[in-house]
Amino acid sequence: MGTRIGVVGSNMVDLITYTDRMPAAGETLAAPSFAMGHGGKGANQAVAAAKLGGDVLLVSRVGDDLFGGGTIKNFQDLGIDTRHVRAVPGTQSGVAPIFVEPSGENRILIVKGANEHLLPADVDAAADDLRTCGLILLQLEIPLETIYHTVAWAAREGIEVLLNPAPAVPELDVERILSATFLVPNQTELTILTGLPAETPAQAEAAARTLVARGIRAVIVTLGADGALLVTDGPAVHVPSVRVRAHDTSGAGDAFIGAFAQHYAANRDVQAAMAWGASYAADSITRPGTQKAFADAATFARFREALKASAGA
């Protein structure tokens, strides 16, 4: 099975406001700082995998506005194959206003824009190139019909799929994504998918098992500071988080998935890929922003060496 990673997904321009606190209804506050960056769940995951050395093909749509060309150039500068990233005439690019509090916690709004125009026909048009991939990543910032179409197509082609059901929507038809190899929700998304509480690791395992019982091969629940949990039809496996001082948690889940995909595509070791992803996500939250906070392979290697040194001290 090939090591190339296909990403059929979204891109956004992040509009990040760092605030001392969130305003109350009707209140206006002065915020300390603002930044712009490239984001979107599909793009973030593609960038994380590419920065770690992964061979990444992206299928995505941008607007024909001032953001579109810069978004495509960013992908190209990072070595991502952009043959199937195109502008939609008369459409705005997706944007994500993000509000970050001093603790590093964030609140995010998304305006999908051109991402709503990534259609099943676009996946078909990219099919010859997607067949060169051993793993395809999907998220829910594009139309659900495109998700269902891609999952079914990949199953016919024998290509593994990782679906990150984010942002979670109750309309997602689980029966139509059962052939996905991995479903990777966080705790909130897991609750929306199952209707069950997932606040603790034990609750998350119980909720995830209901999805496995329906036919999902593997559910990986990201637990924030508690790490990640792999649930299959066997015993659950918990991968702990790496403790760091959080500066900005924006994009941490995408960092985990992109790094997981890069490691898994190369090695096909799920637990090792989860540990790799957990470390990469931890490193990412020590810096502000999303994609710009993602380490390249050399920087991440230094982070891992520092962890080993501190563990042995």
Secondary structure by P-SEA (a helix, b strand, c coil): cccbbbbcbbbbbcccccccccccccbbbbbcccccccccaaaaaaaaaaaaccbbbbbbccccccaaaaaaaaaaaaccccccbbbbcccccbbbbbbbcccccbbbbbbccccccccaaaaaaaaaaaaaccbbbbcccccaaaaaaaaaaaaaacbbbbbccccccccccccccccccbbbbcaaaaaaacccccccaaaaaaaaaaaaaacccbbbbbcccccbbbbcccbbbbbbbbbcccccccaaaaaaaaaaaaaaaacccaaaaaaaaaaaaaaaacccccccccccaaaaaaaaaaaaaaaac
